[in-house]
């Protein structure tokens, strides 16, 4: 039986789940009330840190789902994303608009990555 590892687990959710050569991250958000740019930078830093703890990095991303509170912020978020993402290994990605957990959150990003061999 393959082991399941959970990082920063709580009663409702874990921040990451590692199983079968993959790592799934919970939706990551930045500091409430900050700009889209600052929230996106914080989210991507959280993703980097969680991926490192899981034993992988952004070059191994398979999928990203991005939720914006307002699609009018798409270009601002993409400016940060484009500076961060590994252009040789960009994941499959979807971006949509959704009400987030509180109105102070402007961006939430969920990723799945392969572990390093």
C-alpha positions as CSV (number, residue, x, y, z in Angstrom):
1,X,0.0,0.0,0.0
2,X,1.4,3.4,-1.0
3,X,1.8,5.9,1.9
4,X,-0.1,9.1,2.1
5,X,1.7,12.1,3.7
6,X,-0.1,15.2,4.8
7,X,1.6,18.5,5.5
8,X,0.2,21.0,7.9
9,X,-2.9,18.9,8.5
10,X,-5.8,20.1,10.5
11,X,-9.3,19.0,11.3
12,X,-10.7,20.5,8.0
13,X,-7.9,20.2,5.5
14,X,-4.2,19.7,4.9
15,X,-2.0,22.3,3.1
16,X,-0.5,19.5,1.0
17,X,-1.1,15.8,0.3
18,X,1.6,13.6,-1.1
19,X,0.7,10.3,-2.7
20,X,1.7,8.2,-5.7
21,X,4.4,10.4,-6.9
22,X,2.2,13.6,-6.8
23,X,1.6,16.4,-4.4
24,X,-1.7,18.3,-4.3
25,X,-1.7,21.7,-2.6
26,X,-4.7,23.3,-0.9
27,X,-5.8,26.6,-2.3
28,X,-3.2,29.2,-1.3
29,X,-4.1,32.8,-0.5
30,X,-2.1,35.9,0.5
31,X,-2.7,38.4,3.2
32,X,-6.3,39.7,3.2
33,X,-6.7,43.3,1.9
34,X,-3.3,43.4,0.1
35,X,-3.2,44.2,-3.6
36,X,-3.6,41.5,-6.3
37,X,0.1,41.8,-7.0
38,X,1.1,41.4,-3.3
39,X,-1.4,38.5,-2.7
40,X,-0.2,36.7,-5.9
41,X,3.5,37.1,-4.8
42,X,2.6,35.7,-1.3
43,X,0.6,32.8,-2.8
44,X,3.5,31.8,-5.1
45,X,6.0,32.0,-2.2
46,X,3.7,29.7,-0.2
47,X,3.6,27.3,-3.2
48,X,7.3,27.3,-3.5
49,X,7.7,26.6,0.2
50,X,5.2,23.8,0.3
51,X,6.6,22.2,-2.9
52,X,10.1,22.3,-1.4
53,X,8.8,20.6,1.8
54,X,7.2,17.9,-0.4
55,X,10.5,17.4,-2.2
56,X,9.7,19.1,-5.5
57,X,9.5,22.5,-7.2
58,X,7.6,24.6,-9.7
59,X,9.4,23.0,-12.6
60,X,7.4,19.9,-11.9
61,X,4.0,21.6,-11.8
62,X,1.3,19.6,-13.7
63,X,-1.8,21.7,-13.2
64,X,-2.8,25.1,-11.7
65,X,-6.2,26.4,-11.0
66,X,-6.4,30.1,-10.3
67,X,-9.5,31.8,-8.8
68,X,-9.8,35.6,-9.0
69,X,-12.4,37.5,-7.1
70,X,-12.6,39.8,-10.2
71,X,-11.4,38.9,-13.7
72,X,-10.6,42.5,-14.1
73,X,-7.4,41.6,-12.1
74,X,-6.3,39.0,-14.7
75,X,-3.5,41.0,-16.2
76,X,-2.2,42.1,-12.8
77,X,-2.1,38.5,-11.5
78,X,-0.5,37.3,-14.8
79,X,2.3,39.8,-14.5
80,X,3.4,38.2,-11.3
81,X,2.7,34.6,-12.5
82,X,4.7,35.1,-15.7
83,X,7.7,36.3,-13.8
84,X,7.5,33.3,-11.5
85,X,6.5,30.3,-13.6
86,X,9.2,28.2,-15.3
87,X,8.6,29.0,-18.9
88,X,10.1,25.7,-20.1
89,X,7.7,23.8,-17.8
90,X,4.5,25.7,-17.6
91,X,1.6,23.7,-16.2
92,X,-1.8,23.2,-17.7
93,X,-3.8,26.1,-16.2
94,X,-7.3,27.4,-15.8
95,X,-8.3,30.8,-14.4
96,X,-11.8,31.7,-13.3
97,X,-13.8,34.2,-11.3
98,X,-15.3,33.2,-8.0
99,X,-16.3,34.6,-4.6
100,X,-13.4,33.6,-2.3
101,X,-13.6,32.8,1.4
102,X,-13.7,36.5,2.3
103,X,-14.0,39.7,0.2
104,X,-10.5,40.6,1.3
105,X,-9.0,37.7,-0.7
106,X,-8.4,38.6,-4.4
107,X,-6.6,35.5,-5.6
108,X,-6.4,31.8,-4.7
109,X,-4.2,29.3,-6.5
110,X,-4.3,25.5,-6.3
111,X,-1.6,23.4,-7.9
112,X,-0.7,19.7,-8.4
113,X,3.0,18.8,-9.0
114,X,5.0,15.6,-9.7
115,X,7.6,14.7,-7.1
116,X,11.2,14.6,-8.2
117,X,12.5,11.1,-9.1
